[in-house]
Amino acid sequence: TNRVAAEFDVLAKDRLFGSRYQGAIGVSFGLRYQNSDQTIRLAGVKVDNVHIDGLPAVAQRQLSRLGAWLAEEGLQNYPIHRLKPEDLRSADRLGYQVSELRVTSQGLTVGLTPKP
């Protein structure tokens, strides 16, 4: 599907009552290359699931909606890696530039095309 799936542990604390909750959030996203600053960025960020142990069902649904909105808005277009000039030196010398990134079952594939 050309997407990366990840799950993160979450620890939340209720400031009013001091209760602590543990759980996990699952996200998936695509990757895109930004040529202007040579960064790899998140694209199409989607929160797939949120589960917090011990949280009442009504609060869990509200948190899921709010968390999904915050994560999707906050992480969209977020840079996760900046390529170093030496990473692209060989391609540049041969007249190529990065055109696309593809997520495969074996890892990340970087597509190159001739420079205009």
Helices and strands as residue ranges (DSSP letters): E 4-13, E 20-34, E 39-52, H 57-75, E 79-82, H 85-93, E 96-104, E 107-114
